[in-house]
Amino acid sequence: MKKSAKFTLKKCTWELTTLCNLRCAHCGTRAGVQNVNQLPLEKCLSIADELAELGCESLSLIGGEVTLFPGWDLIADRLIDNGVSANIITNGYNITEEKFARIRNSKIRTVCISVDGMEENHNTIRGRSDCFSQLKAFIDRLNDTEKHITAVTTLTKSNIEDIKPLSEYLAGNNVKVWQLQTCSPFGNASDDKAMAPARADIQKVIQIFKDLPQSPMATQLADNIGYYVEDPGAGMLREFRGCAAGLLLIGIDNDGNVRGCESLKDDRFIEGNLRTQSLEEIWHGAGNFAYNRKFKPSQLTGECSDCRFGSRCAGGCRSHNHFSHGILYESTVCARMTGRRN
């Protein structure tokens, strides 16, 4: 196993396919039709070996809809056999007996479900009237296995009020960990940027989050929500040490492109392609991931430039910043109150 003296790869999000059976309003990849340049299974197995050799510790396989990629379970099992903790993120829609058998028999311990609110909101965002009922049935089936269930929700302006009832539903159905992330205005969401929560909406999310129980289900905020608060009674919202893209984390596209994060869906953030370069070459490449590897607090702009947490937070999520207003080092959804900067 080889490691950079300065940067060690720990996590990866790997998009195996753009093929999907849904057309979600917020989908960052505009998933639906399979990319003709999608990597074949044998190449993916080779990349799985490279990830293990480079020291990757944990990995999420995603789509599109990951269960539509033939052999996703073989990739997951190869990773796990090589010491990498792997899981899948699925929409839980149209999970046939054959697909479910692959999930049940695979070596993955955790299945993450993507859910966007209670029934009305989830179905509206997902574009089908039976999405929520199918997801419920899928959860019931998972509860008859030994798999751990986690969940992720993309927050829009329309589903924030669903956070509390959804928390109760998920906790009551043995979901162990739930992540809240805000919709970023790229991909399908760029067609209706008004759906993405603004700062005032995020502050509302933070207040709801503070009141959520952390047992039996732990609720987490994703890297594009937060980060520190100016509430003397609440103290620090959470410790956030800045965007990990290219520092600890990479994203792999279905066609082999490598990014610092799978949410940085802009060609400017492609650092190389695994058809022509090894993962090690890309990870160690001179000048790669420069937006984070060469970051200095002096690059912070706007309110972030004179925030006392700026050097820690580093301006928040690079993807959300880039697609919200094109400025990498200035957050538009910081939880801190406007004007309270010191």
N, C-alpha and C positions, 0 to 999 in steps of 0.2 A: 504494500500500500504506500503510495507516494502522497506527500502533503506539501503544500506551499509553506514556506517559512512564515508567511504573513497571513495567508487566507486559506482556510480549511473548509471544504465543502461538507455541509452537514445535512441539508435538506434539498429536495427536488420535487417539483410538480411537473408531471409528464403528461402532455396531451397526446393520447394515442391516436385519436381520430377526430375529424369534424363531423362525422356521420351522427345524426341525432334523430330521434323520433318526436321531438318537440321543437317549438320555435319560440323560445322564451324572450320576453320583451327586453330583458337586460343583458342578453347573451353577448359577451365580449368578443367571441370568435364568429358570430353570426352562423353558428353551427346549423347543420341540416344535411347538406350534400357532402359525400366523402370527397376529400381532396385527392385528385389523381396522382399526386406526388407523395402520398402517404407512405411511410416507411413499411417495408414488409416485416413479417414476424421474425425471420432469422436475423435481420439487422437489429431489430429491437432487443432480441436476446443477447446479441453482442454488446449493445449499449448497456444493457443491464449489468453485464460483467464489468464494463468500464466504470460504471457508477460505484460498484463495490470496491474495485481496485483503487479508486480515488478516495475512498473513505466515507462515502455518503452514508448517513445513519438512518434517515427516514425519507419516505417517498410516497406521494399520492399519485395514483393513476386516474386520469380524468378524460373527458371527451370535450365536445360532443357528448355522446352517451357511451361510456367506457365499455359497457357490456355488449355493445354492437361490434367491438373489435375482436375478431376471431383470435384466440390465443392470449387474451389479456391475462388469464389465470396462469398460463405458462410463464409469462414475464414476471408476474408477481411471485410465483413460486421460486423462480430462478433468483430473484433478488433476495428473498427470504432465506433461501439455502446458502446464499453468500453473505448473510449477516445484516442485510438491509431490512429495516422494518417497513413493510409496504401495506398500503390500504387502497381502497377505491372510493371515489365519490360518484354516486349514481342518482339519477332522477327517479328511480324506482317505478318507471312507467313501462308497462307491457313486459314485465319480467316473466317470461315463459318458464315452464318446468325445466327445460334444458338450460336456460340461463341461470335459473336459481340453483340447479344442481352444481353448476360451475362455481357459483359463489360459495355454496355450502361445502364443497369438496376442496376448494382452494386452501392454501395455507395462510391466507390473510386472517388476522384476528379481528380487524375492525372494518366495518362498512359504514361509510358516511353517506347520509341521505341529504339531498338538496331540497329544501322546503321553503316556500316564499309566503307563508302566512296561513291563516285558517282557510277553510274551503273556498270561499268566494274569491279572495285575493289570490290564493295559490292557483286556482283554475284560470283566472283572468290573466295573470302574468305568464302562465305556462301555455295558454292558448287552447286548452282542451277542457271540457266540462267534467271529465272523469279522472283528472290527474290526482286530486286529493284522495278520492276513494281508492284508487289503485295504490297510492302511496301507503295509505292505512293498511291495506291488505298485505303489502310488501313488508311493512314493519311487523305485522302479526306473524308472518312466516319467519322473519329473522329471529323473532323472540322464541321460536321453537328450535333454534340452533344455538351453538356456543359462541357465535360472533358477538362482539361488542358493537353497539350502535351509537354513532355520533351524528350530528346534524349541522348544517350550515344554512343560514338564511341571508339572502341579499335584501337589504332594506331599501325601499323606495318611499316616496311620500305617502303612498296609499296603504302600506302595510305596517306602519309604525304602531298603530293602535292594536295590532294583532300580537305584539310581542308578549304581553302578559298571558293571554289565553293560550298562545302557542307554547309558551314555556310550561304551562300546566299540562297541556296535552303531551308534549314530548317527555317530560319528566315522568308522567304517569304511564308511559309506554317503554320504560327502561332505556331511554336515551341517556348516555353517560356524560357526554360533553356536547355543548351547543355553541357554535360560533356565529356572532352577528357581524356582518360586514355591510358597508354602505355601497350602494350602486355607484359605479363610476361611469361617466358619460362617454363610453367608447363601444364599438361594435353596434349592436342593435340599439343600445341605450343612447347612442349619439343621434338617433333619429327623433328622440323626444327627450332632450336634456332636462326638461322640467321634472321628469320623474325622479331624478337624483336628489336626495336630501340636501338641503342647504344647512348652514351652520346652526340656525335656530332649530331645525329639525334634529340635528345631531345632539344639541343640548337637551332636547326632550328625550332622545334615546338614552342619554347618559343618566338622566333622572330616573327613568324607568329601570335601567340596568342596575342602578344602586339598590333598588328595592327588590330585586329578584333573589330568591333563595339560591344558595350555592350547593344545596344538597336536597335530594339525591342526585341532581344533575348540576354539573358545573357549567356556568355560562361565561363565555369569553368574548372579548372585543377583538376584532381583526385589526391588522396594521393600518387600515384606512379609517379608523374611528379613534378619537381620543384627542389629546394624549395625557395632558396634565390639567388639573383644575385649580381654580382660585377660590375654592370654597373652604374657609377655615374649619368648618365643622366636618368636612369630608376628607380633608387631606388630599394626598396624591391619588389620582384615579387609578393609575397603574404605572409601573416602571417600563418605559419604552426607550430602547436604545437605538432607534433609527431604523430606516429601511435596510433590510439584510440582503437585498438583491446584489449578487456578485461578490458578496462578502462571505456569506454562509449558505446562500441559496441560489439555485438556478431553476430555469424553466426550459423544458424541451418541447418544441412544437412537433406536430404529427409528421412534418416533412423533414425533421432533423435540425431545424434552426434552433440555436441555443440563445437564450436571453437570461438576464439576471433574474427575471420574474415573469411568469406566464401572463401576468396582467399588463405587462409593458408591450402591448400589441401595436407596435409601431416599428417599421423597418429600421429606424435609427438605433434601435436597441438590440439588433441581432449582432451577436459577437462571433458567429461562425456557424458552420453546418457540419453535422456528424457524418454526412456522406463523403466529405472530402478531408475532414480533420478528426483527430481523436478528441475525446472529451478532455483529456489531460492537456492537449495543446491549446484548446480553447480556454480552459480554466486558467492556465498559466500564461496565456497570450499577453504580450506587452501591449499596454494601452487598453486592454479589454476591461469592461465594467468601470470605466474611468469616472463616470458620474457619481459613483459611490466610493470607489477605491482611492480617488484623489480628492474627495470632499473635504472642504475646510469650512468652519463656521462663518468665515467672512463671506461665503457665497449665499448665506441666508438673506432673504429679502422680505419686505413688508413687515407685518407684525412679528414674524419669526426672527427678524434681524436683531431685535432688542429684547427678546424673551429670555428670561433667566434659565429656561430649560432648553434653549435652542441648540446648544452644543451636544446635549444628550439626544434630543428628539431628531435633530438634523433636518427639521422641516417636514417630518411625517412621510407619508406614503408617496413614493416617486410616481407611481402610476396614476393615482388619483389626482395628484398635483398637475401632472402633464396633461391629462385629458380634461381637467376642469378649467385650467386657464393657461396652460403651456409654460408654467414656471415651476421648475423642479423643486426648488428649495423654499417653497412658501405654501403652507397648508391653507386650504379653504374651509376645512371642517374641524378645526381645532376646538376642543371642548372648553378651553379657557375663555372666560368672558372678555369680550371686546373692551379694550382700554385698560385692563389690569395686567400690566406687562412686567412687573418687577417682583 
